[in-house]
Amino acid sequence: QVQLVESGGGLVQAGGSLRLSCAASGRTFSRYAMGWFRQAPGKERVFVVAITASGIGRRYADSVKGRFTISRDNAKNTVYLQMNNLKPEDTAVYYCAAVLDPYGDNPSYISDEYDYWGQGTQVTVSS
């Protein structure tokens, strides 16, 4: 079992930055690929970014490439999402998710493949 707790959300003006954190319980965090997904009001949850267990492989949604960066610290059981140049359309609840990593260097963007989810953290970007 893995428990995930997100933090770092908040209200920011367009062009600003936020860093989200996702702290994981358990001693096997380094075996899990981690993903971030988001859900805007009235919309489906969509993929944002993912990272392999090793931290070598990353995958980004086109909408966030060049603005968002995912990283992880396996010693701290934590994955981070640095979000720069935020836009109003980035407003959503952001969820982190975990799955045992069979992906090599190419983590999954498919939410159904992730087994564990956090409760989410709200990010609001004002124009």
Accessible surface in RSA format (square Angstrom, percent):
REM  Atomic radii and reference values for relative SASA: ProtOr
REM  Chains: A
REM  Algorithm: Lee & Richards
REM  Probe-radius: 1.40
REM  Slices: 20
REM RES _ NUM      All-atoms   Total-Side   Main-Chain    Non-polar    All polar
REM                ABS   REL    ABS   REL    ABS   REL    ABS   REL    ABS   REL
RES GLN A   1   179.76 100.5 128.28  93.7  51.48 122.6  57.38 122.1 122.38  92.8
RES VAL A   2    10.75   7.1   4.12   3.7   6.63  16.0   4.12   3.6   6.63  18.0
RES GLN A   3   128.65  71.9 124.19  90.8   4.46  10.6  34.53  73.5  94.12  71.4
RES LEU A   4     9.71   5.4   0.10   0.1   9.61  24.2   0.10   0.1   9.61  25.9
RES VAL A   5    87.34  57.5  85.39  77.3   1.95   4.7  85.39  74.2   1.95   5.3
RES GLU A   6     7.29   4.2   0.00   0.0   7.29  17.4   0.00   0.0   7.29   6.0
RES SER A   7    59.93  50.6  55.43  74.0   4.50  10.4  40.49  86.2  19.44  27.2
RES GLY A   8    38.00  46.9   0.00   N/A  38.00  46.9  24.83  68.1  13.17  29.5
RES GLY A   9    29.93  36.9   0.00   N/A  29.93  36.9   2.51   6.9  27.42  61.4
RES GLY A  10    29.35  36.2   0.00   N/A  29.35  36.2  29.23  80.2   0.12   0.3
RES LEU A  11   133.70  74.5 101.60  72.7  32.11  80.7 101.60  71.4  32.11  86.4
RES VAL A  12    24.07  15.8  19.00  17.2   5.07  12.2  24.07  20.9   0.00   0.0
RES GLN A  13   136.91  76.6 134.80  98.5   2.11   5.0  36.85  78.4 100.07  75.9
RES ALA A  14    50.18  46.1  26.72  41.2  23.46  53.4  27.07  38.1  23.11  61.2
RES GLY A  15    48.77  60.1   0.00   N/A  48.77  60.1  22.76  62.5  26.01  58.3
RES GLY A  16    22.20  27.4   0.00   N/A  22.20  27.4  21.36  58.6   0.84   1.9
RES SER A  17    58.48  49.4  38.62  51.5  19.86  45.8  22.62  48.2  35.86  50.2
RES LEU A  18    34.12  19.0  29.03  20.8   5.10  12.8  34.12  24.0   0.00   0.0
RES ARG A  19   132.07  55.5 115.36  58.8  16.71  39.8  26.82  36.7 105.25  63.8
RES LEU A  20     0.00   0.0   0.00   0.0   0.00   0.0   0.00   0.0   0.00   0.0
RES SER A  21    24.65  20.8  24.65  32.9   0.00   0.0  11.54  24.6  13.12  18.4
RES CYS A  22     0.00   0.0   0.00   0.0   0.00   0.0   0.00   0.0   0.00   0.0
RES ALA A  23    50.94  46.8  48.34  74.6   2.60   5.9  48.85  68.8   2.09   5.5
RES ALA A  24    11.02  10.1   0.04   0.1  10.98  25.0   1.61   2.3   9.41  24.9
RES SER A  25    49.18  41.6  37.37  49.9  11.82  27.2  41.64  88.7   7.54  10.6
RES GLY A  26    39.37  48.6   0.00   N/A  39.37  48.6  24.43  67.0  14.95  33.5
RES ARG A  27   237.42  99.7 199.52 101.7  37.89  90.2  82.98 113.4 154.44  93.6
RES THR A  28    53.52  38.1  51.65  52.4   1.87   4.5  41.42  55.6  12.10  18.3
RES PHE A  29     4.04   2.0   1.50   0.9   2.53   6.6   2.46   1.5   1.58   4.5
RES SER A  30    58.86  49.7  47.29  63.1  11.57  26.6  21.70  46.2  37.16  52.1
RES ARG A  31   138.81  58.3 131.43  67.0   7.38  17.6  48.33  66.0  90.48  54.8
RES TYR A  32    14.81   6.9  14.81   8.4   0.00   0.0   1.28   1.0  13.53  16.7
RES ALA A  33     0.00   0.0   0.00   0.0   0.00   0.0   0.00   0.0   0.00   0.0
RES MET A  34     0.29   0.2   0.29   0.2   0.00   0.0   0.07   0.1   0.22   0.3
RES GLY A  35     0.04   0.1   0.00   N/A   0.04   0.1   0.01   0.0   0.03   0.1
RES TRP A  36     0.06   0.0   0.06   0.0   0.00   0.0   0.06   0.0   0.00   0.0
RES PHE A  37     1.56   0.8   1.56   1.0   0.00   0.0   1.56   0.9   0.00   0.0
RES ARG A  38    25.22  10.6  25.15  12.8   0.07   0.2   2.68   3.7  22.54  13.7
RES GLN A  39    67.97  38.0  64.58  47.2   3.38   8.1   9.78  20.8  58.19  44.1
RES ALA A  40    25.02  23.0  21.07  32.5   3.95   9.0  21.51  30.3   3.52   9.3
RES PRO A  41   114.17  83.2  87.55  79.8  26.62  96.8  99.99  82.6  14.19  88.2
RES GLY A  42    92.96 114.6   0.00   N/A  92.96 114.6  45.83 125.8  47.12 105.5
RES LYS A  43   145.49  71.0 132.49  81.3  13.01  31.0  84.03  75.6  61.47  65.5
RES GLU A  44   145.77  83.7 136.53 103.3   9.23  22.0  53.36 103.2  92.41  75.4
RES ARG A  45    93.62  39.3  72.28  36.8  21.34  50.8  11.44  15.6  82.18  49.8
RES VAL A  46    77.18  50.8  72.63  65.7   4.55  11.0  77.18  67.1   0.00   0.0
RES PHE A  47    28.48  14.2  16.51  10.2  11.96  31.1  16.51  10.0  11.96  34.2
RES VAL A  48     0.22   0.1   0.00   0.0   0.22   0.5   0.22   0.2   0.00   0.0
RES VAL A  49     0.00   0.0   0.00   0.0   0.00   0.0   0.00   0.0   0.00   0.0
RES ALA A  50     0.00   0.0   0.00   0.0   0.00   0.0   0.00   0.0   0.00   0.0
RES ILE A  51     0.20   0.1   0.20   0.1   0.00   0.0   0.20   0.1   0.00   0.0
RES THR A  52     0.48   0.3   0.48   0.5   0.00   0.0   0.48   0.7   0.00   0.0
RES ALA A  53    12.04  11.1  11.80  18.2   0.24   0.5  11.80  16.6   0.24   0.6
RES SER A  54    74.76  63.2  38.27  51.1  36.49  84.1  44.88  95.6  29.88  41.9
RES GLY A  55    12.49  15.4   0.00   N/A  12.49  15.4   7.42  20.4   5.07  11.4
RES ILE A  56   127.86  72.8 107.29  79.9  20.57  49.6 112.04  80.7  15.82  42.9
RES GLY A  57     5.41   6.7   0.00   N/A   5.41   6.7   5.41  14.8   0.00   0.0
RES ARG A  58   104.32  43.8  76.78  39.1  27.54  65.6  22.30  30.5  82.01  49.7
RES ARG A  59    67.17  28.2  63.07  32.2   4.10   9.8  21.94  30.0  45.23  27.4
RES TYR A  60    49.23  23.0  37.73  21.5  11.50  29.9  33.11  24.9  16.13  19.9
RES ALA A  61    21.18  19.5  14.07  21.7   7.11  16.2  21.18  29.8   0.00   0.0
RES ASP A  62   119.30  83.6  96.84  96.4  22.46  53.1  37.01  87.1  82.29  82.1
RES SER A  63    67.88  57.4  45.00  60.1  22.88  52.7  50.45 107.4  17.44  24.4
RES VAL A  64     0.31   0.2   0.31   0.3   0.00   0.0   0.31   0.3   0.00   0.0
RES LYS A  65   122.45  59.7 102.63  63.0  19.81  47.2  59.03  53.1  63.41  67.5
RES GLY A  66    87.60 108.0   0.00   N/A  87.60 108.0  43.71 119.9  43.90  98.3
RES ARG A  67    22.65   9.5  18.61   9.5   4.04   9.6  17.66  24.1   4.99   3.0
RES PHE A  68     5.52   2.8   0.00   0.0   5.52  14.4   0.00   0.0   5.52  15.8
RES THR A  69    69.54  49.5  68.58  69.5   0.96   2.3  41.56  55.8  27.98  42.3
RES ILE A  70     0.03   0.0   0.00   0.0   0.03   0.1   0.00   0.0   0.03   0.1
RES SER A  71    42.65  36.0  42.65  56.9   0.00   0.0  27.19  57.9  15.46  21.7
RES ARG A  72    33.29  14.0   5.99   3.1  27.30  65.0   6.50   8.9  26.79  16.2
RES ASP A  73    44.43  31.1  40.29  40.1   4.14   9.8  14.44  34.0  29.99  29.9
RES ASN A  74    52.90  36.5  37.11  35.9  15.79  38.0  19.63  47.2  33.27  32.2
RES ALA A  75   102.20  94.0  56.41  87.1  45.79 104.2  68.48  96.4  33.72  89.3
RES LYS A  76   140.26  68.4 119.57  73.4  20.69  49.3  72.58  65.3  67.68  72.1
RES ASN A  77    37.42  25.8  37.42  36.2   0.00   0.0   9.00  21.7  28.43  27.5
RES THR A  78    14.79  10.5  14.79  15.0   0.00   0.0   5.33   7.2   9.46  14.3
RES VAL A  79     0.04   0.0   0.04   0.0   0.00   0.0   0.04   0.0   0.00   0.0
RES TYR A  80    32.73  15.3  32.73  18.6   0.00   0.0  17.92  13.5  14.81  18.3
RES LEU A  81     0.00   0.0   0.00   0.0   0.00   0.0   0.00   0.0   0.00   0.0
RES GLN A  82    57.98  32.4  57.85  42.3   0.13   0.3  28.42  60.5  29.56  22.4
RES MET A  83     0.00   0.0   0.00   0.0   0.00   0.0   0.00   0.0   0.00   0.0
RES ASN A  84    61.14  42.2  61.14  59.1   0.00   0.0  17.99  43.3  43.16  41.7
RES ASN A  85    79.72  55.0  75.83  73.3   3.89   9.4  20.73  49.9  58.99  57.0
RES LEU A  86     1.39   0.8   0.00   0.0   1.39   3.5   0.00   0.0   1.39   3.7
RES LYS A  87    78.56  38.3  78.23  48.0   0.34   0.8  31.28  28.2  47.29  50.4
RES PRO A  88    55.44  40.4  48.22  44.0   7.22  26.3  48.54  40.1   6.90  42.9
RES GLU A  89   122.96  70.6  97.34  73.6  25.62  61.0  63.43 122.7  59.52  48.6
RES ASP A  90     0.49   0.3   0.49   0.5   0.00   0.0   0.00   0.0   0.49   0.5
RES THR A  91    32.54  23.1  29.30  29.7   3.25   7.7  27.49  36.9   5.05   7.6
RES ALA A  92     1.02   0.9   0.52   0.8   0.50   1.1   1.02   1.4   0.00   0.0
RES VAL A  93    40.71  26.8  40.58  36.7   0.14   0.3  40.58  35.3   0.14   0.4
RES TYR A  94     0.00   0.0   0.00   0.0   0.00   0.0   0.00   0.0   0.00   0.0
RES TYR A  95    42.51  19.8  42.51  24.2   0.00   0.0  13.91  10.5  28.60  35.3
RES CYS A  96     0.00   0.0   0.00   0.0   0.00   0.0   0.00   0.0   0.00   0.0
RES ALA A  97     0.00   0.0   0.00   0.0   0.00   0.0   0.00   0.0   0.00   0.0
RES ALA A  98     0.24   0.2   0.24   0.4   0.00   0.0   0.24   0.3   0.00   0.0
RES VAL A  99    12.07   7.9  12.07  10.9   0.00   0.0  12.07  10.5   0.00   0.0
RES LEU A 100    81.42  45.3  78.08  55.9   3.33   8.4  78.28  55.0   3.13   8.4
RES ASP A 101    40.26  28.2   9.07   9.0  31.19  73.8   4.72  11.1  35.54  35.4
RES PRO A 102   104.46  76.1  63.92  58.3  40.54 147.4  76.41  63.1  28.04 174.3
RES TYR A 103    51.03  23.8  32.67  18.6  18.36  47.8  34.44  25.9  16.59  20.5
RES GLY A 104    53.47  65.9   0.00   N/A  53.47  65.9  41.98 115.2  11.48  25.7
RES ASP A 105   101.09  70.8  87.00  86.6  14.09  33.3  27.25  64.1  73.84  73.6
RES ASN A 106    86.32  59.5  81.23  78.5   5.09  12.3  23.76  57.2  62.55  60.5
RES PRO A 107     0.00   0.0   0.00   0.0   0.00   0.0   0.00   0.0   0.00   0.0
RES SER A 108     7.95   6.7   3.05   4.1   4.90  11.3   7.42  15.8   0.52   0.7
RES TYR A 109   113.52  53.0 108.14  61.5   5.37  14.0  65.29  49.1  48.23  59.5
RES ILE A 110    74.52  42.4  71.15  53.0   3.37   8.1  74.52  53.7   0.00   0.0
RES SER A 111    30.41  25.7  25.32  33.8   5.09  11.7   2.92   6.2  27.49  38.5
RES ASP A 112   133.36  93.4 102.59 102.1  30.77  72.8  32.92  77.5 100.44 100.2
RES GLU A 113    68.18  39.1  56.62  42.8  11.56  27.5  32.00  61.9  36.18  29.5
RES TYR A 114     9.32   4.4   0.00   0.0   9.32  24.3   0.00   0.0   9.32  11.5
RES ASP A 115    94.94  66.5  67.06  66.7  27.89  65.9  17.29  40.7  77.66  77.4
RES TYR A 116    54.05  25.2  51.36  29.2   2.70   7.0  24.23  18.2  29.83  36.8
RES TRP A 117    72.18  29.0  42.90  20.8  29.28  68.8  34.83  18.6  37.36  60.6
RES GLY A 118     9.63  11.9   0.00   N/A   9.63  11.9   1.98   5.4   7.65  17.1
RES GLN A 119   113.53  63.5  82.92  60.6  30.61  72.9  73.15 155.7  40.38  30.6
RES GLY A 120    11.69  14.4   0.00   N/A  11.69  14.4   0.41   1.1  11.29  25.3
RES THR A 121    18.51  13.2  12.85  13.0   5.66  13.5   7.40   9.9  11.11  16.8
RES GLN A 122    83.52  46.7  75.51  55.2   8.01  19.1  49.31 104.9  34.21  25.9
RES VAL A 123     0.00   0.0   0.00   0.0   0.00   0.0   0.00   0.0   0.00   0.0
RES THR A 124    47.64  33.9  47.64  48.3   0.00   0.0  35.80  48.1  11.84  17.9
RES VAL A 125     7.11   4.7   0.00   0.0   7.11  17.1   0.00   0.0   7.11  19.3
RES SER A 126    43.13  36.4  36.71  49.0   6.42  14.8  35.93  76.5   7.20  10.1
RES SER A 127   129.19 109.2  68.05  90.8  61.14 140.9  55.25 117.7  73.95 103.6
END  Absolute sums over single chains surface
CHAIN  1 A     6420.2       4866.8       1553.5       3261.1       3159.2
END  Absolute sums over all chains
TOTAL          6420.2       4866.8       1553.5       3261.1       3159.2
